[in-house]
């Protein structure tokens, strides 16, 4: 009976030593990974700051692009309104009679000049 208890005690010691051995190996691996993380941490901080800077720059440039597009849209709309008004005046001068031909030619020149300088 004492032999059986001694064998079980020795088996428990072997199991305990094996578990302690695995725990120390895992602890060494964790310490190794921790040193890698500590070495990588400043680099990760710099990368995150760079990414934040890129995102801010992209947002500002996107806002500028939206403003530029809206400004150009307003310019084109204004030019279109002026050109439509000029063509209406030209059509009215053309439709009235031939005696307005000088005014028609002057309005055509004004339309050409306005078309070149509006945008």
NUSE-392128 format. One record per residue: residue in one letter; chain; x, y, z of N, C-alpha, C, CB in turn. Coordinates in steps of 0.001 Angstrom, whole numbers. Glycine has a CB too. Layout:
% residues N
<resn A&chain A&nX X&nY Y&nZ Z&caX X&caY Y&caZ Z&cX X&cY Y&cZ Z&cbX X&cbY Y&cbZ Z>
...
***
This chain:
% residues 119
<resn X&chain A&nX 817&nY -1172&nZ 0&caX 0&caY 0&caZ 0&cX 874&cY 1254&cZ 0&cbX -936&cbY -12&cbZ 1193>
<resn X&chain A&nX 1961&nY 1239&nZ 819&caX 2857&caY 2401&caZ 831&cX 3561&cY 2573&cZ -511&cbX 3896&cbY 2262&cbZ 1951>
<resn X&chain A&nX 3805&nY 1442&nZ -1164&caX 4435&caY 1487&caZ -2475&cX 3505&cY 2156&cZ -3481&cbX 4811&cbY 69&cbZ -2946>
<resn X&chain A&nX 2233&nY 1864&nZ -3416&caX 1250&caY 2462&caZ -4312&cX 1180&cY 3972&cZ -4089&cbX -136&cbY 1822&cbZ -4100>
<resn X&chain A&nX 1168&nY 4415&nZ -2856&caX 1133&caY 5844&caZ -2517&cX 2416&cY 6512&cZ -2981&cbX 938&cbY 6051&cbZ -991>
<resn X&chain A&nX 3560&nY 5840&nZ -2819&caX 4835&caY 6397&caZ -3260&cX 4850&cY 6549&cZ -4783&cbX 6007&cbY 5502&cbZ -2794>
<resn X&chain A&nX 4318&nY 5561&nZ -5496&caX 4282&caY 5642&caZ -6968&cX 3380&cY 6794&cZ -7410&cbX 3782&cbY 4301&cbZ -7585>
<resn X&chain A&nX 2235&nY 6949&nZ -6787&caX 1323&caY 8047&caZ -7131&cX 1984&cY 9389&cZ -6814&cbX -25&cbY 7909&cbZ -6362>
<resn X&chain A&nX 2677&nY 9499&nZ -5669&caX 3368&caY 10729&caZ -5284&cX 4446&cY 11075&cZ -6304&cbX 3987&cbY 10587&cbZ -3879>
<resn X&chain A&nX 5219&nY 10089&nZ -6735&caX 6280&caY 10322&caZ -7734&cX 5657&cY 10734&cZ -9068&cbX 7159&cbY 9044&cbZ -7919>
<resn X&chain A&nX 4531&nY 10123&nZ -9446&caX 3854&caY 10490&caZ -10690&cX 3345&cY 11923&cZ -10622&cbX 2693&cbY 9528&cbZ -10978>
<resn X&chain A&nX 2823&nY 12308&nZ -9469&caX 2363&caY 13687&caZ -9292&cX 3527&cY 14669&cZ -9358&cbX 1627&cbY 13838&cbZ -7957>
<resn X&chain A&nX 4665&nY 14292&nZ -8807&caX 5857&caY 15142&caZ -8889&cX 6315&cY 15305&cZ -10344&cbX 7000&cbY 14548&cbZ -8036>
<resn X&chain A&nX 6280&nY 14209&nZ -11086&caX 6685&caY 14285&caZ -12500&cX 5724&cY 15191&cZ -13269&cbX 6722&cbY 12865&cbZ -13143>
<resn X&chain A&nX 4447&nY 15048&nZ -13021&caX 3455&caY 15902&caZ -13694&cX 3665&cY 17363&cZ -13294&cbX 2007&cbY 15447&cbZ -13343>
<resn X&chain A&nX 3902&nY 17608&nZ -11998&caX 4106&caY 18976&caZ -11526&cX 5353&cY 19585&cZ -12157&cbX 4218&cbY 19006&cbZ -9993>
<resn X&chain A&nX 6445&nY 18815&nZ -12245&caX 7680&caY 19316&caZ -12852&cX 7445&cY 19620&cZ -14338&cbX 8836&cbY 18285&cbZ -12680>
<resn X&chain A&nX 6708&nY 18768&nZ -15027&caX 6412&caY 18985&caZ -16446&cX 5578&cY 20254&cZ -16635&cbX 5670&cbY 17766&cbZ -17036>
<resn X&chain A&nX 4559&nY 20451&nZ -15814&caX 3719&caY 21647&caZ -15904&cX 4546&cY 22894&cZ -15613&cbX 2525&cbY 21553&cbZ -14925>
<resn X&chain A&nX 5407&nY 22828&nZ -14563&caX 6265&caY 23972&caZ -14231&cX 7222&cY 24262&cZ -15380&cbX 7057&cbY 23704&cbZ -12928>
<resn X&chain A&nX 7756&nY 23226&nZ -16016&caX 8654&caY 23395&caZ -17163&cX 7930&cY 24109&cZ -18308&cbX 9191&cbY 22020&cbZ -17640>
<resn X&chain A&nX 6701&nY 23665&nZ -18631&caX 5926&caY 24323&caZ -19692&cX 5604&cY 25769&cZ -19338&cbX 4629&cbY 23555&cbZ -19957>
<resn X&chain A&nX 5284&nY 26014&nZ -18079&caX 4969&caY 27384&caZ -17641&cX 6191&cY 28284&cZ -17802&cbX 4487&cbY 27394&cbZ -16165>
<resn X&chain A&nX 7379&nY 27806&nZ -17441&caX 8584&caY 28629&caZ -17605&cX 8891&cY 28873&cZ -19087&cbX 9789&cbY 27954&cbZ -16921>
<resn X&chain A&nX 8673&nY 27849&nZ -19953&caX 8882&caY 28050&caZ -21396&cX 7912&cY 29099&cZ -21939&cbX 8708&cbY 26716&cbZ -22163>
<resn X&chain A&nX 6649&nY 29003&nZ -21526&caX 5646&caY 29978&caZ -21973&cX 5992&cY 31371&cZ -21458&cbX 4236&cbY 29568&cbZ -21495>
<resn X&chain A&nX 6480&nY 31462&nZ -20200&caX 6879&caY 32742&caZ -19632&cX 8024&cY 33354&cZ -20437&cbX 7290&cbY 32573&cbZ -18162>
<resn X&chain A&nX 8989&nY 32539&nZ -20827&caX 10103&caY 33046&caZ -21646&cX 9607&cY 33545&cZ -23001&cbX 11167&cbY 31948&cbZ -21849>
<resn X&chain A&nX 8669&nY 32826&nZ -23619&caX 8100&caY 33271&caZ -24901&cX 7341&cY 34583&cZ -24737&cbX 7164&cbY 32192&cbZ -25480>
<resn X&chain A&nX 6585&nY 34702&nZ -23639&caX 5844&caY 35942&caZ -23386&cX 6817&cY 37103&cZ -23184&cbX 4922&cbY 35789&cbZ -22145>
<resn X&chain A&nX 7897&nY 36896&nZ -22440&caX 8891&caY 37949&caZ -22246&cX 9550&cY 38338&cZ -23571&cbX 9957&cbY 37494&cbZ -21241>
<resn X&chain A&nX 9785&nY 37365&nZ -24433&caX 10369&caY 37630&caZ -25745&cX 9411&cY 38465&cZ -26607&cbX 10714&cbY 36304&cbZ -26455>
<resn X&chain A&nX 8132&nY 38083&nZ -26605&caX 7144&caY 38857&caZ -27352&cX 6962&cY 40256&cZ -26771&cbX 5810&cbY 38127&cbZ -27367>
<resn X&chain A&nX 7047&nY 40362&nZ -25453&caX 6925&caY 41662&caZ -24804&cX 8064&cY 42584&cZ -25226&cbX 6908&cbY 41501&cbZ -23278>
<resn X&chain A&nX 9275&nY 42048&nZ -25326&caX 10394&caY 42879&caZ -25774&cX 10197&cY 43327&cZ -27223&cbX 11722&cbY 42113&cbZ -25632>
<resn X&chain A&nX 9617&nY 42452&nZ -28064&caX 9322&caY 42841&caZ -29450&cX 8275&cY 43955&cZ -29486&cbX 8829&cbY 41620&cbZ -30264>
<resn X&chain A&nX 7253&nY 43830&nZ -28664&caX 6211&caY 44850&caZ -28617&cX 6778&cY 46170&cZ -28117&cbX 5052&cbY 44396&cbZ -27723>
<resn X&chain A&nX 7638&nY 46127&nZ -27090&caX 8247&caY 47356&caZ -26584&cX 9143&cY 48008&cZ -27628&cbX 9047&cbY 47068&cbZ -25322>
<resn X&chain A&nX 9828&nY 47200&nZ -28423&caX 10672&caY 47754&caZ -29483&cX 9818&cY 48323&cZ -30614&cbX 11627&cbY 46679&cbZ -30029>
<resn X&chain A&nX 8658&nY 47724&nZ -30880&caX 7792&caY 48155&caZ -31970&cX 6914&cY 49342&cZ -31581&cbX 6923&cbY 47004&cbZ -32421>
<resn X&chain A&nX 6700&nY 49573&nZ -30310&caX 5772&caY 50599&caZ -29843&cX 6117&cY 51994&cZ -30358&cbX 5747&cbY 50612&cbZ -28339>
<resn X&chain A&nX 7359&nY 52490&nZ -30275&caX 7641&caY 53831&caZ -30810&cX 7409&cY 53924&cZ -32316&cbX 9074&cbY 54221&cbZ -30498>
<resn X&chain A&nX 7744&nY 52870&nZ -33031&caX 7514&caY 52866&caZ -34473&cX 6015&cY 52917&cZ -34773&cbX 8150&cbY 51618&cbZ -35121>
<resn X&chain A&nX 5244&nY 52179&nZ -34015&caX 3790&caY 52199&caZ -34214&cX 3220&cY 53577&cZ -33903&cbX 3109&cbY 51137&cbZ -33335>
<resn X&chain A&nX 3742&nY 54252&nZ -32881&caX 3295&caY 55602&caZ -32559&cX 3566&cY 56563&cZ -33697&cbX 3970&cbY 56095&cbZ -31298>
<resn X&chain A&nX 4770&nY 56482&nZ -34270&caX 5134&caY 57352&caZ -35388&cX 4233&cY 57066&cZ -36583&cbX 6621&cbY 57161&cbZ -35773>
<resn X&chain A&nX 3970&nY 55803&nZ -36854&caX 3093&caY 55441&caZ -37975&cX 1678&cY 55956&cZ -37753&cbX 3070&cbY 53919&cbZ -38170>
<resn X&chain A&nX 1173&nY 55869&nZ -36538&caX -167&caY 56373&caZ -36247&cX -233&cY 57887&cZ -36393&cbX -592&cbY 55967&cbZ -34840>
<resn X&chain A&nX 810&nY 58601&nZ -35959&caX 842&caY 60050&caZ -36134&cX 878&cY 60416&cZ -37616&cbX 2056&cbY 60652&cbZ -35408>
<resn X&chain A&nX 1649&nY 59664&nZ -38403&caX 1709&caY 59899&caZ -39842&cX 358&cY 59632&cZ -40489&cbX 2787&cbY 59022&cbZ -40485>
<resn X&chain A&nX -309&nY 58567&nZ -40072&caX -1637&caY 58261&caZ -40617&cX -2635&cY 59353&cZ -40244&cbX -2131&cbY 56892&cbZ -40105>
<resn X&chain A&nX -2553&nY 59865&nZ -39025&caX -3435&caY 60952&caZ -38604&cX -3187&cY 62195&cZ -39445&cbX -3232&cbY 61270&cbZ -37113>
<resn X&chain A&nX -1919&nY 62486&nZ -39712&caX -1559&caY 63640&caZ -40544&cX -2090&cY 63455&cZ -41964&cbX -24&cbY 63841&cbZ -40567>
<resn X&chain A&nX -1956&nY 62258&nZ -42513&caX -2470&caY 61985&caZ -43859&cX -3991&cY 62148&cZ -43920&cbX -2077&cbY 60568&cbZ -44300>
<resn X&chain A&nX -4675&nY 61655&nZ -42902&caX -6133&caY 61767&caZ -42882&cX -6569&cY 63231&cZ -42803&cbX -6713&cbY 60977&cbZ -41698>
<resn X&chain A&nX -5875&nY 64017&nZ -41991&caX -6198&caY 65437&caZ -41871&cX -5948&cY 66160&cZ -43189&cbX -5376&cbY 66085&cbZ -40746>
<resn X&chain A&nX -4819&nY 65871&nZ -43814&caX -4487&caY 66494&caZ -45089&cX -5500&cY 66109&cZ -46160&cbX -3075&cbY 66097&cbZ -45527>
<resn X&chain A&nX -5890&nY 64842&nZ -46192&caX -6890&caY 64390&caZ -47159&cX -8214&cY 65110&cZ -46942&cbX -7091&cbY 62872&cbZ -47058>
<resn X&chain A&nX -8614&nY 65256&nZ -45680&caX -9882&caY 65926&caZ -45385&cX -9838&cY 67375&cZ -45837&cbX -10201&cbY 65849&cbZ -43885>
<resn X&chain A&nX -8735&nY 68075&nZ -45547&caX -8622&caY 69478&caZ -45946&cX -8613&cY 69617&cZ -47466&cbX -7353&cbY 70102&cbZ -45354>
<resn X&chain A&nX -7862&nY 68757&nZ -48141&caX -7808&caY 68828&caZ -49601&cX -9156&cY 68460&cZ -50223&cbX -6709&cbY 67903&cbZ -50137>
<resn X&chain A&nX -9870&nY 67530&nZ -49618&caX -11194&caY 67168&caZ -50124&cX -12155&cY 68339&cZ -49962&cbX -11737&cbY 65920&cbZ -49393>
<resn X&chain A&nX -12074&nY 69048&nZ -48826&caX -12907&caY 70240&caZ -48639&cX -12566&cY 71306&cZ -49677&cbX -12727&cbY 70808&cbZ -47218>
<resn X&chain A&nX -11272&nY 71482&nZ -49945&caX -10865&caY 72451&caZ -50971&cX -11388&cY 72043&cZ -52343&cbX -9333&cbY 72585&cbZ -51010>
<resn X&chain A&nX -11351&nY 70756&nZ -52645&caX -11865&caY 70266&caZ -53923&cX -13360&cY 70521&cZ -54042&cbX -11572&cbY 68772&cbZ -54081>
<resn X&chain A&nX -14105&nY 70268&nZ -52979&caX -15552&caY 70513&caZ -53002&cX -15827&cY 72000&cZ -53211&cbX -16215&cbY 70021&cbZ -51688>
<resn X&chain A&nX -15078&nY 72879&nZ -52523&caX -15259&caY 74312&caZ -52709&cX -14907&cY 74738&cZ -54129&cbX -14413&cbY 75085&cbZ -51708>
<resn X&chain A&nX -13830&nY 74188&nZ -54683&caX -13424&caY 74514&caZ -56049&cX -14494&cY 74097&cZ -57046&cbX -12093&cbY 73838&cbZ -56390>
<resn X&chain A&nX -15047&nY 72901&nZ -56859&caX -16078&caY 72419&caZ -57774&cX -17327&cY 73280&cZ -57688&cbX -16423&cbY 70961&cbZ -57473>
<resn X&chain A&nX -17733&nY 73654&nZ -56482&caX -18928&caY 74492&caZ -56352&cX -18678&cY 75881&cZ -56953&cbX -19343&cbY 74618&cbZ -54864>
<resn X&chain A&nX -17465&nY 76415&nZ -56783&caX -17125&caY 77714&caZ -57367&cX -17171&cY 77637&cZ -58894&cbX -15725&cbY 78175&cbZ -56894>
<resn X&chain A&nX -16583&nY 76595&nZ -59467&caX -16598&caY 76429&caZ -60922&cX -18021&cY 76215&cZ -61435&cbX -15706&cbY 75248&cbZ -61336>
<resn X&chain A&nX -18840&nY 75493&nZ -60679&caX -20225&caY 75275&caZ -61088&cX -20976&cY 76599&cZ -61143&cbX -20927&cbY 74300&cbZ -60126>
<resn X&chain A&nX -20745&nY 77463&nZ -60131&caX -21383&caY 78779&caZ -60135&cX -20897&cY 79614&cZ -61317&cbX -21104&cbY 79516&cbZ -58816>
<resn X&chain A&nX -19586&nY 79546&nZ -61606&caX -19049&caY 80296&caZ -62738&cX -19682&cY 79826&cZ -64050&cbX -17518&cbY 80149&cbZ -62802>
<resn X&chain A&nX -19765&nY 78527&nZ -64236&caX -20332&caY 77990&caZ -65476&cX -21815&cY 78341&cZ -65573&cbX -20136&cbY 76455&cbZ -65547>
<resn X&chain A&nX -22523&nY 78275&nZ -64456&caX -23940&caY 78633&caZ -64466&cX -24122&cY 80097&cZ -64836&cbX -24577&cbY 78350&cbZ -63101>
<resn X&chain A&nX -23300&nY 80984&nZ -64251&caX -23381&caY 82409&caZ -64577&cX -23047&cY 82643&cZ -66044&cbX -22433&cbY 83224&cbZ -63681>
<resn X&chain A&nX -22016&nY 81991&nZ -66557&caX -21656&caY 82144&caZ -67964&cX -22787&cY 81657&cZ -68849&cbX -20363&cbY 81382&cbZ -68284>
<resn X&chain A&nX -23383&nY 80540&nZ -68480&caX -24491&caY 80008&caZ -69259&cX -25669&cY 80979&cZ -69278&cbX -24929&cbY 78659&cbZ -68699>
<resn X&chain A&nX -25994&nY 81586&nZ -68145&caX -27080&caY 82563&caZ -68104&cX -26776&cY 83763&cZ -68999&cbX -27323&cbY 83028&cbZ -66665>
<resn X&chain A&nX -25534&nY 84254&nZ -68924&caX -25162&caY 85402&caZ -69752&cX -25217&cY 85036&cZ -71231&cbX -23754&cbY 85905&cbZ -69381>
<resn X&chain A&nX -24712&nY 83853&nZ -71574&caX -24740&caY 83442&caZ -72978&cX -26168&cY 83247&cZ -73480&cbX -23944&cbY 82153&cbZ -73166>
<resn X&chain A&nX -27025&nY 82695&nZ -72634&caX -28431&caY 82544&caZ -73029&cX -29064&cY 83916&cZ -73245&cbX -29222&cbY 81748&cbZ -71957>
<resn X&chain A&nX -28787&nY 84860&nZ -72341&caX -29322&caY 86208&caZ -72501&cX -28799&cY 86854&cZ -73779&cbX -28965&cbY 87072&cbZ -71289>
<resn X&chain A&nX -27523&nY 86673&nZ -74062&caX -26953&caY 87256&caZ -75284&cX -27579&cY 86619&cZ -76519&cbX -25416&cbY 87076&cbZ -75311>
<resn X&chain A&nX -27750&nY 85296&nZ -76517&caX -28365&caY 84642&caZ -77670&cX -29826&cY 85062&cZ -77845&cbX -28272&cbY 83124&cbZ -77522>
<resn X&chain A&nX -30526&nY 85289&nZ -76755&caX -31909&caY 85783&caZ -76862&cX -31917&cY 87165&cZ -77492&cbX -32595&cbY 85823&cbZ -75472>
<resn X&chain A&nX -31011&nY 88038&nZ -77043&caX -30917&caY 89384&caZ -77627&cX -30540&cY 89283&cZ -79098&cbX -29879&cbY 90250&cbZ -76862>
<resn X&chain A&nX -29587&nY 88419&nZ -79434&caX -29191&caY 88242&caZ -80831&cX -30358&cY 87737&cZ -81675&cbX -28010&cbY 87270&cbZ -80931>
<resn X&chain A&nX -31098&nY 86799&nZ -81137&caX -32243&caY 86270&caZ -81867&cX -33301&cY 87356&cZ -82088&cbX -32852&cbY 85080&cbZ -81112>
<resn X&chain A&nX -33526&nY 88179&nZ -81046&caX -34506&caY 89257&caZ -81189&cX -34049&cY 90275&cZ -82223&cbX -34745&cbY 89948&cbZ -79844>
<resn X&chain A&nX -32767&nY 90634&nZ -82194&caX -32249&caY 91566&caZ -83193&cX -32341&cY 90971&cZ -84589&cbX -30801&cbY 91943&cbZ -82876>
<resn X&chain A&nX -32067&nY 89708&nZ -84713&caX -32076&caY 89037&caZ -86016&cX -33512&cY 88923&cZ -86532&cbX -31420&cbY 87629&cbZ -85917>
<resn X&chain A&nX -34429&nY 88677&nZ -85614&caX -35807&caY 88459&caZ -86014&cX -36523&cY 89763&cZ -86361&cbX -36550&cbY 87742&cbZ -84914>
<resn X&chain A&nX -36136&nY 90861&nZ -85755&caX -36853&caY 92123&caZ -85963&cX -36773&cY 92549&cZ -87428&cbX -36278&cbY 93232&cbZ -85054>
<resn X&chain A&nX -35578&nY 92842&nZ -87843&caX -35418&caY 93259&caZ -89238&cX -33950&cY 93385&cZ -89562&cbX -36145&cbY 94591&cbZ -89511>
<resn X&chain A&nX -33714&nY 93768&nZ -90779&caX -32335&caY 93891&caZ -91245&cX -31691&cY 95179&cZ -90763&cbX -32285&cbY 93827&cbZ -92759>
<resn X&chain A&nX -32463&nY 96145&nZ -90333&caX -31859&caY 97414&caZ -89944&cX -31093&cY 97311&cZ -88629&cbX -32926&cbY 98479&cbZ -89832>
<resn X&chain A&nX -31304&nY 96229&nZ -87899&caX -30554&caY 96020&caZ -86660&cX -29296&cY 95186&cZ -86884&cbX -31437&cbY 95346&cbZ -85624>
<resn X&chain A&nX -28874&nY 95040&nZ -88088&caX -27730&caY 94167&caZ -88374&cX -26448&cY 94669&cZ -87706&cbX -27517&cbY 94058&cbZ -89885>
<resn X&chain A&nX -26258&nY 95984&nZ -87625&caX -25064&caY 96503&caZ -86936&cX -25108&cY 96142&cZ -85443&cbX -24959&cbY 98048&cbZ -87115>
<resn X&chain A&nX -26262&nY 96285&nZ -84841&caX -26406&caY 95916&caZ -83427&cX -26207&cY 94420&cZ -83264&cbX -27792&cbY 96337&cbZ -82880>
<resn X&chain A&nX -26655&nY 93653&nZ -84237&caX -26469&caY 92198&caZ -84199&cX -24981&cY 91842&cZ -84223&cbX -27196&cbY 91529&cbZ -85389>
<resn X&chain A&nX -24227&nY 92505&nZ -85086&caX -22788&caY 92233&caZ -85165&cX -22069&cY 92687&cZ -83895&cbX -22180&cbY 92932&cbZ -86391>
<resn X&chain A&nX -22456&nY 93825&nZ -83341&caX -21851&caY 94307&caZ -82090&cX -22171&cY 93340&cZ -80955&cbX -22358&cbY 95737&cbZ -81742>
<resn X&chain A&nX -23396&nY 92864&nZ -80895&caX -23777&caY 91910&caZ -79852&cX -23010&cY 90601&cZ -80024&cbX -25300&cbY 91648&cbZ -79883>
<resn X&chain A&nX -22770&nY 90182&nZ -81280&caX -21963&caY 88980&caZ -81533&cX -20541&cY 89146&cZ -81042&cbX -21954&cbY 88648&cbZ -83017>
<resn X&chain A&nX -19955&nY 90315&nZ -81261&caX -18597&caY 90580&caZ -80771&cX -18585&cY 90590&cZ -79250&cbX -18062&cbY 91926&cbZ -81323>
<resn X&chain A&nX -19577&nY 91215&nZ -78641&caX -19661&caY 91243&caZ -77174&cX -19809&cY 89827&cZ -76638&cbX -20847&cbY 92125&cbZ -76703>
<resn X&chain A&nX -20599&nY 89009&nZ -77320&caX -20776&caY 87618&caZ -76893&cX -19465&cY 86850&cZ -76961&cbX -21832&cbY 86923&cbZ -77755>
<resn X&chain A&nX -18713&nY 87052&nZ -78027&caX -17415&caY 86370&caZ -78156&cX -16451&cY 86811&cZ -77058&cbX -16796&cbY 86647&cbZ -79540>
<resn X&chain A&nX -16407&nY 88120&nZ -76809&caX -15512&caY 88645&caZ -75762&cX -15943&cY 88129&cZ -74392&cbX -15504&cbY 90201&cbZ -75771>
<resn X&chain A&nX -17249&nY 88187&nZ -74125&caX -17750&caY 87714&caZ -72830&cX -17491&cY 86230&cZ -72662&cbX -19249&cbY 88003&cbZ -72691>
<resn X&chain A&nX -17642&nY 85461&nZ -73716&caX -17387&caY 84017&caZ -73650&cX -15942&cY 83695&cZ -73345&cbX -17780&cbY 83361&cbZ -74944>
<resn X&chain A&nX -15029&nY 84517&nZ -73786&caX -13596&caY 84278&caZ -73537&cX -13178&cY 84683&cZ -72130&cbX -12753&cbY 85038&cbZ -74553>
<resn X&chain A&nX -13806&nY 85708&nZ -71562&caX -13322&caY 86234&caZ -70282&cX -14108&cY 85777&cZ -69060&cbX -13337&cbY 87711&cbZ -70328>
<resn X&chain A&nX -15213&nY 85097&nZ -69226&caX -16000&caY 84716&caZ -68051&cX -15411&cY 83557&cZ -67293&cbX -17390&cbY 84375&cbZ -68456>
<resn X&chain A&nX -14812&nY 82616&nZ -67957&caX -14233&caY 81462&caZ -67237&cX -12729&cY 81560&cZ -67282&cbX -14707&cbY 80107&cbZ -67849>
***
